[in-house]
Amino acid sequence: MKGPKVVLLGAGSLFFGRQAIWQMVQSEFLREGTLALVDTDPVHLARMTSLAQKVVAHGHSPLRIETATDRREVLKGADFVVLSFADRSVHFRGVDCAVALKYGIRMCSGDTIGPGGIFRTLREFPQILAACGDIADLAPEAWVINYINPTAANGIGLRLFAPKLKSFALCDGLHMPHIKRLYAERAGLLKEGQPLSADVDRRFDMCIAGVNHFTWLLKAAHDGRDVSPAIAEFLRLQAGRESVGGDRGAKALHNETIGYDLYKAFGCIPTCVAHTKEYVRFYQGLGINPSAVPPLSIWETADRYERHAAMWRQVDGFVLGATPMKEYVSAFGPDHATDIIETMWAGLTKPFYVNTANQGTVTNMPSDAFLELLCDLDMQGPRPRPVGPAPVGLRGLWQQVLDAHELSVRAAVTCDRGLLERAFACDPLSVNLADCREMISELLQVERDALPAGWFPR
């Protein structure tokens, strides 16, 4: 079976490029296709291209590697185009978090919600839209898979401003079947580290839904018995053992404690606490009563740069021969996007969590609500599986986030200050409109070189 042509825009993405190369070589359904690597940084592109060529040679794979700094050179004939680029993400997330902190808003990630999520939309979506113009011109039948945060905002933007393209959006946080195995383990249905067996998979009925990075476990039943309390008890016990120090990073701190706290508040378990804790005001250090959870730690720019440098050193080790290629094969594994591409291309009928239009799946939300849902996929696209009604309370929070995302992406396209201020007004972390207006002015100036000229009329 001939494999697909997969074009990766942002080949220097360390959180996707290495895994995509692994799976394109290893998969029996993809390895006879083409992987086109595109990056505007020629140094990063050369390193990833060398890695891909070495992996192909090591695996005796017929996979064809193409490479370009100009995406138009390789888009023709694409079956899938994966968007995985960013403009100095680590730097600007640090800027967003530092400026927001001056106005009393604490962000541990800063890439999806709050001032950081809004300004990342302003930086990234115009670039996404420009890429989609080339895709529409050269590969109009390709599936466009957005892997760029804020993925829900960008996914909404693609539906609004590139409606003729076939698209959906992804995040690797709910990668199946790994996420199901995790909750089966937490429910006591599997021993720690035990793989998800076909029997447990069949008997464990799990439903997760929500907005990306703000998703919740709505159902967890084993043979019809609710095991959500057992999962919550796991979180409670883990919370008691959590370390408050170390080098875990802001996104990793206190997640079990916060997860259990949110479960008690909403009656559902949050499934992406590292981000979800940033979507609510409860951990901002506000109020007069002491909290079991200290205010959110702030995104650590320097540490992130070092993590990226370590990843590049790993890539260079493989490329230069200091690390045997067999270690690459054992160190990496399937990626969410390439797993989905494999399933769509080969008709494997595996379900995956995808960000797409609700289409009536969550019965008490609009049909066009852009939600993260379990979907069946083939070359016709994602088809969400039934969920039922969203819990009252969570439903309103989801819609608030979706409205903030839509306003952000509309502002990104139009460079409309009024829409931008409205996005801040709708954002769940905003508490003072005067602060928001001043914060907008400051962020526009310090990020000027990464934003469209339309924000700065002469």
N, C-alpha and C positions, 0 to 999 in steps of 0.2 A: 504494500500500500504506500503510495507516494505521500510524503509528509507535507505539512503546510509551510508557507512562508510566514515567519514571525519576525516583525520588525520591532526592535526595542529602541525607543527614543529615550535616551538617558542611560546608555550602556555603562556609564560610570557609577550607576546606582549600586552601592555596596550591599544594600538590603534586598536586591532583586537580581542583579546581573549574574552573580556567581551561581545562584541557584538555578536561574534560567538556563545557563550553559549546561549545568549538570543534567537537568531533565531533558533538554533537547538531545543530548547524547545518549542518555540511558533509556529513554522511552522507545519502545518498539514501534510506536505510532508516529513519533516525531522525528526520529533520527535520520530519516531519509528526506527530510525537508530542508529548509533554509533558515538560518538565523542571521538576520541583518542587524549589526550593532551600529548605533548612531550616537555620537556625543560631540558636542561643540568644543570640548576640551580635547585637543589632539593627544596630549600626554595620557590622560585617563583612557581614551579610546585605544591607544596603542597597547597599553597594559592589559586591558580586557580582551582585546583581539588576540594578543599573544597567549593569554590564558585559554581562550576558546580553542585556538589552534592546537595547543598542547593537549587539551582534554580530548579533542576529536582524534588526534593521533594515538593517544594512549588507549582510547576505546575502540580503535579501528572502525570508526563511525563514518558513514557516507554523508553525514551532515555537512552541508555547504555553509561556509561563513562568508558573509559580505560585511563590508565596513565602510563608513562614510562620516564625515563631519557635516555634510549637507544632506538632510533627510530625503530631499527630492530625488537624489541619485539612486535610492534603494526602495522607495515606496511602491513602485509599480509592481503589480502582481501579488501584493501582500494579502494574506488571508486574515491576519491578526496584526494589530498595531498596539503595542503596550506603551502607555505613557508613564514614565518613571523618572522624570527629570525635576530639577529644582534649581533655583538661583540662590546660591550661597545660603542654603537652608539653615545650617547650624549657626552661622553668624546672625542672620536676621531673626531667628527665633530667640536668640540671646538678646538682641536689641528690643524686640517686642516685649519680652518678659521684664527686662530692666525698666523700660519706660512705663509699662503697665503698673509695676510695683510702686513707682513714684505716686501713682494715683490710687493706691490701695488695692490693686487687683493682683492676686498671686496666681501665677501659672506655672505648673510643673512640666508642661510640654509645649504649650503655646502654638500648636500647629493646626488646631481644628476649631476651637471655640474661643470666646473672649477676644480681646484686641489682637492677639496673635493669630487666631484663626481667620479673622476678618482681613487683616493685612496680608496674610499669606495668600488668601484668595485674590486680593488686589494685585499681588506680584505674579502669581502663577497662572491665573485663568486667562489673561490676555495671551500668554505664550501658548497655552493649550489651544485656544481658539485659532491662533495663527497656524499651529501644526495641523489642526483639523481642516483648515482651508486647503492645505497641500494634500491631505489624505482624501478629501472630497474630489480633488482634481485628478489624483493619480491612482487611488485605490478606493473608489467609492463603495465597493462591496465588502470591504474589510470590516471585521469587528474591531471597534476601538475599545480598549480596556484601560480605564483610568486607574492608576495606582498612586496618584499624587494627592496628598492631603491639602486642604480638607476634602476628602474623597466624596462626601455627600454634596458639598457645595459645588465642586467641580462637575459631579455627575448631573446635578440639577442644571448647571450651566450648559452642559452638552445637550440636554434635552430641549432647553430653551433656545439656544443660539446655534446649534448644529443639528437640527431635528432630522435631517435626511440621513445622517450617519447612524449606523447601528452601534449602539454603545451601552456599556454598563460600567460600574465602578466596583473596586475591590479594596479590601483591607485584609491583611493576613491574620488578624486576631481570632477569627472564627473559622480557621482552616479545618475542613472536614477531612478525615474522620477524627482528627486529633482532638478537637474541642469536645466531641461527644465522648471520647475515651476519658478525657480529663474529668468530666462531670460524672461519668459512670464510676470512676475511681473515688471521687469525692462523696458519692452516694453510698460507697461501700460495696458496689457491685463488682469491682475489680480490685485486685491487690496493686499496690504501688508499682508502677512500671510495667504492669501486665498489658499486653496488647488487647485491643477491642476485638473480642471474638464475634463470630456471626450470630451466636446465640444471644449474647448480651445486646448486640446491635439491634436484633429483632425485638427483644422484649423490653428494651429501654426506649420509651417514647419521650423525646426531648424537643422542646420548641423554644427558640430564641428569636426575638424580634426587637426592632427599635430603629433609631437613627444611628449611623455608624459612630463608633466610640461611645455610644449611649444606648447600648443594647442590654436586654434583660432576659433572664430565664423565666419564661411564662409558664412552662410546663415541664415537669420531670417526673415521669411515672414508670414504674417497673411492674409489669403484669397488672397494670391498672392502679397500683398503689402509689400514692404521692410520696416521692422521696426528697422533695424540696427541703423538708425539715432536717433530714440527715445531711444534706449539703450545707445548709445553714449552720448546723452544729459543727461540721468540719471547719467552717470559717471561724466560728467562735473559738474553737480550740486552737486553731492556728494563730488567731489574733493574740491569744495569751502568750504565745511563744515568739512573737515578732521582735526582731531586733530594731532598735531605734537609731542605730549608728551604722558604721561600715561604709562601703563604697557602692551601695546598691543603686544610687542615683535617685533623683527626685520622683520619677515616675513609679519607682518600685517601693517607696516607703509607705508603710501602714496600710497596704492594700487589703489585707484580710480584715483588719479592724474596721476600715471604712466599708468594705463589702458587707460585713455583718450589720453595721450601723444602718446602711441604706436598706438592707433587707427588713430590719425592724420597722423602718419608716414607711416603706412602700409595699411590703409583703411579697416582693419579688427580689431575686438575686441579680445584681449587676454582673455582667459577663466581661466587662472591659474596664475594671476599676482604675487601672493606671491612667486612663483618660477620663472616665466618667466622673471621678472626683473633682475634675476641673469644670464640669458642667453645672455644678450646684454651688450655692454660696456657703454651704454649711462648714466648709473647711478653709475659709478665708480669714479666720481669726476674728470674726465679728461676734457681737453679742456680749452679754455680761456674765454668763455662767461659764464655768470651766468646762472644757471639752476633753473627752478621752483621747482625741486626736489633735496633735499640734497643727498650727496653720501649715498649709502646703509649702513644701520646700520648692525652691525656684530652680528652673531649668539651668543646668550646669554646662555652659558653653565650652570651657576649657577641657573638661572631662570628655565631652562629645568629640571634640577635635582629636583627642588622644585615641579614643575608640576607633575613629575612622582611620587614623594613621596606622593603628595596629592591624586593621583589616587590609589596608594597602600593603603592609609588610607581609601579610600572609599571601596575598596575590603574588607579590614579587618573589616570594619564596618558591612558589610553584613555577613561575615563569622562568626564573633563573636556575632552576634545578636544585636549589638548596633543600627543598622539601619534595619527597617522592610523590608522583602523581597518584599513586594508590591511596595516599592520605587524603587527597582531594576527594576521591570517590567515596571514601568512608566518612569524611567530615561533613559533606553536604547531602541534601536530599530533595524531594519534590517541593516545589514552590506552589503557592496557591494559584497564581495566574497560569503557570504552565500545566498544573494539574487540570485546571478548567479547560484550557486549550486542548489538551489531550482528550478529555471527555467529550468536548464538542465535536472535535475532528473525527474521532473514532466511534462515536455513538456508544459510549461506555455506560450511560445511564446512571452515573454517580451524582448524588445531590451535593450542592455546595451553597454556602452563604454568599450572596451577591447583593450589591446595592443597586436597586432598580425601582421602577414604579410599582406602587402597591397593587394596582389592578384588582381591587376588591378583596385582597387577601386578608388584610386587617379591616374588619367589616365596619368599624366605626371611625375610619379615617378616610380622607379623600382618595380617589382612585389614583391620582398622580402624586401622592405623597411618596417621597423618595426614601425608601426604607431598606434596611439590611434584613434579608429574608432567605430562608432555605428554598433553593430553586432546583428544578430539573433543567438541564441544559442540553441543547444540541445546536446545530448550525442555524437553527431558527431563533436562537437566543434563550434567555432565561424565562422560566415559567414558575412563579412563586407557588409554593405549596400553601394550603389553607392554614390560617392562624386563628381566626375568630376575632372577637373584640379586644382591643387594647385595654388594659386596666385603666379605670378612671383615675386621674392624677398623672400617671405616666403619659397618657395620651396627650394631655395639655402641654406637658414639658416637651414631648417629641415635636408637637406642632410649633411651639415657640422656637425650638432650634431650627426646624425647617424654614420658618419664616426668616430668621436671622441669616441663614445660609442663602436663601433666594435673594434677599435684599443685598447681601454682600456681593453676589455674583453679578447682579444687575448694576450695582455701583461700579464693579470692576470693568464692565463693558462700556458704560456710559461716562465714566469719570465724573459722576454726579455727586457733589458734596452732600446734597439733601438726602439722597438714598443712603450714602455712607453713614450719615448721622442717624438715620432711621434704623440701619442695621445695628449700630451700637445701642440704640434705645431698646431694641428687641432682644439683644443678647442677654443671656441669663446672668452674666457676671457684672453688668453695668449697674451702678448704684447712684450716680450723680451725673446729670446731663451736662452741667457746666464742665465737669472734669472730662467727660467724653469728648466734648468739642475741643478742649485744649489738648487732650491726648491725640486726637486726630491730626491737629495742626502740627504737633511735634513729630509724630510718626511720619507724616507726609514729607517733612523736611529731612529727617535723618535717613529715610529710605528712598530719597528722590531718585537716585541713579538706578533703582530697580523697578521703578513705576513708570507707566505710560506718561508721555508728555502732556496728555490731556488734563492731568491733575494740576498742571502748572501753567495756566493761560498767561500770556504776556500782556 
